[in-house]
Amino acid sequence: MTTAPAPLRVHPEVAAALAARAPVVALESTLISHGLPRPDNLGIARRIEQVVRTEGAVPATIAILGGQACVGLDDGQLEQLATCDDVVKVSVRDLGSLVACGGNGATTVASTSHLAHLVGILVFATGGLGGVHRDARASWDESADLTTLGSTPITVVCAGVKSILDVPATLERMETLNIGLLGFGTDRFPGFYLGDSGQGLDFRVDTPEEVAAVMRARRDLRIGSALIVANPLPPEEALDVVTHDAVLADGLAAAEAAGVRGKDVTPFLLDWFHRQTRGASLTANITIVLRNAALAAQVAVAAAPAPLQT
């Protein structure tokens, strides 16, 4: 009789770091399997992990492989994730089903946050959050990222929400869900490809130590929702606003004409941006994730508890 693998596996390096109260940064895997083109995705995944290490933390890329939720991957598993065609995008609601059927899955912001918090990781780096879609009044299309972050006490370093979404509506939902917001070096909420989404922020921080102080205060006050650290692209790295808005309008029209709905809208539009901007959006995307990985590691170092006394 074959014994099923344990549903959750923490990589030994990650487990050792957590046991020693050393800084660890969770990383999502949807970016690797669905967000970046092959064969570049594997090299970029390795670069992201190396950036975290360079800043003094341990990377923990999270994915479902062979029916096992893996927190931290070795290089062979990273390669499997980047090259296999049977890797599905998996949110929290899908985790149990995929594990039970022995499948392979790339974790979203929601499922990465859930699994990272489950094992005690404090900080998570990603590109951009999901949110409320532009036609949500008719479609009810809202990312599970928001509701998960509303009940998961983890710090997420990101470049705001994807600019293809309804940003004001997303910020309203974040307020309703008690999701904390900090602008890193800015009092404007970034919009992924754009350094400024047009929306303001109430709180600004300028150092990883200031983020860590907010994390400690939230922990002491038993606040059970996520803290978002919005890290904008520098102006010289962001897309031109006029170009961005024109490409987005055309992409939304193309998605509507093609009948693209639900969770397929975001990858459709990201691919549309890549093609229509001749790769400029992809360059911005890579810059975003590398910058956020570095800042997340710095925050994890600043927020790491004192080592246990032996």
N, C-alpha and C positions, 0 to 999 in steps of 0.2 A: 504493500500500500504506500503510495507516494504521499509524503507530508507536504502540505502547502507551506510556502515561506511565511515568515512572520509578516504581518501587514505593514510594519514600520521598521525601517533600518536606519540607524544613524552611523555615518561613516566614522571609523575609529578616530581619525584626526579631529573631527568635529566633536565627537563624544569626549575626547580627552580635553579639548579646549573648554567645553562647557563645564566639565567636572572641575577644572582648574579656575573657573570664572574668568577665563581669558576672552578677549573680544572675538565675536563671530558675526559674520554678515550673511544673511540669507539672500539667495539670488533665484529669480524665477527662471523657468525653462521654456516658456512659450516663445520668448524672444529667439531662442536658439532654433527651435523646430519650425516655427511658423512666421517669425518676424524678420528674419535675415535670410538672404539668398545663399544657396549652396554654391561653391564650397566655402565661401567666406565665413559662414556662421560658426564653424568649428574653431577657426583661428581667433575669431572675435570672442567666443566663449572662453577660450584659454586666456586671452588678454584681460578680460573682465576679472577672472579669478586672480591673475597675477597682480592687477592693480590693487585688489583688496589685500593681498599679501604684502605688497610694497608699503602699504600704509599701516601695517602692523596687526592685521586681523586675519582670521581664518575664513576662507570662503566656503559657503555651504549651498551649492546649487541643488535645487530640489526638483525631483521628477518621480514619476511612477514607472518602474521598469520591471517587467515580468510579474506584475501583480503585487509589487512591493513599493511602498512609499519610501523613497530614498532621500534622506537629508544629508547632502554631501555626496559627490560623485567622484569616482576615479577617472583617469583619462579615457579609458576604454568605454566607460559608460557615457561620458560626454560625446565621444565619437558616435556611439550608437544613437544617442538622442539627435545628433546633428545630421545623420545620414539615413536613418530608417524611414520607411514610408508609412509605417503603421502606428505612428505616434499621434494620438488625438489630443486636442485641447481639453483640459480637464479643470472644472471649477469644483467648489466644495461639494455641491450636491452629487457630483459624479464620482467622487473618490471611492466610496464604498463599492459601487458597482464595478468600477474598473479594477480595483484590487481583487475583488471576488472572482472576476472572470480572467484574471491573469494578464491583463492588457498593459500596454505602454502608453503613458500620458505625459504631456508637458503641462506644468502648472501655471495657472494664471496668477494675477495679483492676489485674488481671493484665496485660492487653495495654497499658494505659497505662504501667505500670512498665517493661515490656519495651522499648517504643519510646522512652520517655524516657531510659532508660539507654543505649540504642543510640546516641543522639546526644550523650550526655554531660551530661544534666540530672541534678542531684544531689538535688533535692527535689520532692516530689509532694504535692499536697493533695487530699483526698477527704472524703467524709462518713463512712461506716462501711465496714469491711472485710467481705468474705465469710468464711465459716468452715465449721465442721462443723455440719450440720443436726441437728435434735433426734432424727430417726429414723435417723441414719446407721448404726447397728448393723445395721439391716435393709436400708437403701437404698444404703449406701456413698456417700451424697451429701455431698461435701465440695467447697468452692469451689476452683477452680484458683488463686484469689488466693494461697492459702497456699503451694502448691508453687512458684509463680513467685517469691513473695517470699523463699522459702528459697534461691533461687539468683540473686537480683538485688540487687546492692548499691546500693540507693536508700533515701533517707529519706522516710517516708510520714507526713504529719500527718493524723490522723483522730480520730474520736470513739469509738475502740475498734471492736468488731465489732457488727454489727446485733443488737439485743436479741432478735430472733426466733430466733436461733441457739442452739446448745448452747455457751455461753460457756466453761465449764470444759474441755470437750473441745477446743475451739478453742485455748485457751491451752496445753494439753498438746501439741497438734500444732505450735504455734509453737515450743515448747521443743525438740521433736524436730528441727525444721527449722532450728534455730539462728537464728531471727528475733529480733532484739534488741527489747526493750521498755523504753520510758521513759514515766513518767507526768509530764505537764506540769502542775506545781502541785498534784500529787496523788500519793498512794501507793496509790490504788485504781484498778482498771481500769474505765474507763467502758463503758457499754452503749448507745451511740448515743442513743436517746431518754432514757436514764437516765444520770445523772451517775456512778452507781456500780453496776456489774454484780453486786456482791457478792464480787468476787475482788480479791485484793491484788496489788501490784507490788513488785518488789525494788529498783527504782531510780527515783528522782524527780529531776527537774530543774525549775528555776524561771525560767530565762531562755533566750532563743534562743542566747546565747553558750555556755551550758552544753551545749546540744544540739550546737552546732558543734564543741565540744571532743570530744564522744563520736564524732561523725562522723570527725574527724581521726584519733582513736585507732584506730577500726575500719579506716580506710583504710590507716594505717601498718602495721597487723597483718594486712592482706590478708584481711579477713573478707568473704566473698562473698555474704552474705545481707542482707536489708533491715533497716533500723532503723525501728521504729514509734514515733512520738511520739503518745501517747494524750492528747488534749486534751478534757477533759470539759465538758459543758454546765454552766453555773452552776445551782445548785439552783432558782432562781426561773425558769429557762428550760426545765428538764427536765419530762417528763411525771410526773404523780403515779404512784407505784409501784403502788398498788392498782388504779387505772384501767388502767394499762399491762398488768398481769398478767391482768386480766379480759378486756380486748380481745384480747390475744394468745391466750388459751385459746379464746375463741370463734372467732377467725380460723383457728387451727390445725384446729379441728373443721370449720369451713366449707370449708377447703381439702381436707381429707380427703373430705368428702361430695361435693365437686365433682370429685374425681379429679385435683386439681392435683398435679403431680409435678415433680421436678428443678428446672431453672433457672426454671420458672414460679412456684415457691412464693414467692420473695422479692418480685417485683412484686405478686403477689396479696395478700400480707400487708401490704405497704406501702400499697396502695390501700385495704385493709380498715381499717387504722389511720386513714387520712385520713378515711374516711367515718364511722367509729364515734366518732372524737374530734372530729368537726365541724371539722376543719381544724387542730386543735391540733398534731397530729403533723407536718403539713406546715410549720407555722410553726417548729417545733423543727428540722426538717430544713434549712430555709433558714438558720436561725441557725447551725446546725452548720457548713454549708459555707462561710459567710462568715467565721466565726471561724477555721476551719482554713486558709482561704486567706490570711488576714491573718498568722496565726502562721507558716505555711509561708514566706511572703515574708520575714518577719523572720529566720527561720532561714537562708534562702538568702542574705540579705544578710550575716549573721554568718559564714556558711561559705564565702563567695565567695573564691576564691584571689586572691592579689595580682595586679594587672594585669601583663600582659607588658611588659617594658621595650622601648621602641622606640629 
